[in-house]
Structures are given as C-alpha cells and as structure tokens.
Amino acid sequence: MENVKIPVVDLKGKQVGDFEAIGELFSIEPNEAAVHFVCEGQRFRFYKKTAAVKTRSAVSGGGKKVYKQKGTGGARHGGRRAPIFVGGGVTFGPKPIKRDYKINKKMRRLALASVLSDRFSSGQIRILKGSPTAPKTSTIQDLIDGLDYGSARVGFVVSAAEDSVLAKSARNIKNVDLLTEEKWTTFDFVKTDGLIFSEGAIKSLVERFQA
C-alpha cells in the first residue's frame, strides 16, 4: 500500500511541508464494525459490577431457633438470618461478576487504522512542527483557530516525554482533548473530529503500530 502525505503546519497554522506516513495506518478502507467492537471493548472496562450483599448463609449469628416449633400461633422460623427479619440475609441480591472482553491484536490494529484513515480522508489530520518556548495556551488556541476547526472537538496528540511544553499549553483549552501515549486508542480518537500530532507523537505512533 502506498504511503500518504500528511500536511505539516507551523504554530501559526500555515503549511510548511508534508509528512510521509504509511498507508496501512492512514489509507485503508474504514471498517466500522471493527471500530464499534473495539470501542465497546474499551468502554466495557469502565463498567465494573462489584456490588455485593450477604445471603442468609453468609450473615453471622442468629443460628439459634427463634422459638419453639409449635404452639405459638406464629409461623415456623429456624433463625433470625432469614430475609424477612431485619438484619437477615438478602434474597437474590447482587453479586460481583467477573467479565472479560477479549480483543486480539489484529482487530485493535484494524480499528485504529480505520479511525485514522477516516480522519485523514476527510482532511482532519495535521502535524505540528515546532513548539512554544514556554507553556502558553493562547499560542495553541491561535493555532486551532488558524486551522479553522471551529467548534469541532480536536485531539491534540503528544508524546509526554518529548512534548511537555505542548501538553501544558493545550490541556486547558475548550473542546481540546490532550492525548498522551496511554490515550492513543481507537476509543479516544473516535471521540475527536480532528487530530493534531506533534512530530514526536506521529513517529512514535507509527512505530507502535508497526511493532
């Protein structure tokens, strides 16, 4: 598959060149089913069913028979741990459930490439050349305004080790998601309309994809 050229811009939003990226990551036919499957798998991790209650067998104490079996005029009871008594067990209460959602490497790669290819084909990917000398939010805001993203949600993709100044400059801007290495996932990219990569981030992402 042929490589593609992604526009490289400076801090003012002007194109200063192109970055040649692999077509396997930015130029495939998007597979919506794969994207949906992987996103659901990632969301699945955030829903943990950990609620738990005790049944009558797990409640401590109350093993002694409440009163004699016959002659009281009341119903028969063997102990105070029954669900009908205050402090007794709970009937059909919730229990922790261990849930697994396996996503193999091939599926993850396909979903990631599908999202990035979709963003590239719609002209919503840029690579930023350079960095502010000091953290300055207005510099990155001017960049986004210059790229005419409008009210779209923008993912600012950086490498935490190399782009600390960029990260600090972009982290407090409205409608901007700061995406460091742990957020280079299909689910995080799907939530954005446009993507701005630092030079270090795009190279690291390609290397990770090819590994």
Secondary structure, DSSP 4 states (H G I P E B T S, - for coil): ---EEEEEE-TTS-EEEEEEE-HHHHSS---HHHHHHHHHHHHHTT---------TTTS-S--S-SS-SSSSSS---S-TTSTTSTT---TT------------HHHHHHHHHHHHHHHHHTT-EEEE----SS--HHHHHHHHHHTT-TTS-EEEE--TTT-HHHHHHHTTSTTEEEE-GGG-SHHHHHT-SEEEEEHHHHHHHHHHHH-
